[in-house]
Amino acid sequence: MDPTIQRNLVHTHIADLQAEAAAERLVRTTRATVPRPSVRTAVGRRLVAIGTAIAPAQLDEPCPETGAGQPA
């Protein structure tokens, strides 16, 4: 292989590796600046989601088995 071509390939490969490393550093820096929710906030949101899932949809509606709404 021609030494000039080989040198160009090596320099191109090194430049690609340097660009990839710079991109990874940028991603890490971006992740570090994004505020993460605290554990307390995450647990609170999960508890609210669980409570919403198991809570009745409407508290104002009477239960149909009790006969509410029927005149006595």
N, C-alpha and C positions, 0 to 999 in steps of 0.2 A: 504494500500500500504506500502511496506517496506520503512522505512525511508531512507535507503541508496539509493534505486532506486529513490525515490522522490528527494533527494538531488542532485543526478547526473543529473536528468532531469532539475532541476532548474538551476544548474551550466551550463549545456549545452545551455539552453535557454538564459541565461545571456551572455554567450560567443558569441552566434549567434547575439544577439542584439548589442554587442560591435563591432563585425566584420562589421555588416551592417552600424553602425554609422561611423566607420573608412572609409568604402568605400564611403559613402556620403561626408565626409570631403575631401577625395581625389578628388572626382569629382568636388566639389566646388573650390578647389585649382587649379585644371587644368583649369577650366573655367575662373578663375580670371587671369591666366597667358596668355591666348590666346588673342591677341589684337583684339579688335572689331573695325570695320570701323567707322569713324566719321559720323555724320549726313550729313555733307556736301558731303562726298564721296558717301554715299548711294543715296542722291538726285541726284548727278551728274551722277551716273551710271544709275539711272532710266530715267533721261532725255535723255541720250545717247540711251538707249534702245527704248524709245518712238520715238526719231528722226529717228533712223534706221528703225523702223517699218513703219513710214509714208513717208519717203524719197523715191524718185524713185530709182529703182534698177540700172539703167544705165543712166548717164547724157549725154553720147556721142551719144546715139541712137536718131535719129529724130522721131518726132511724126508721125505716119502713116497718120493722117488726113491732115497734112499740105502739103503733096505732095513733101516734100523735097526728093531729089534724082531723081526727075523727071526733065528731061530737059525742059527748058522754051520755 
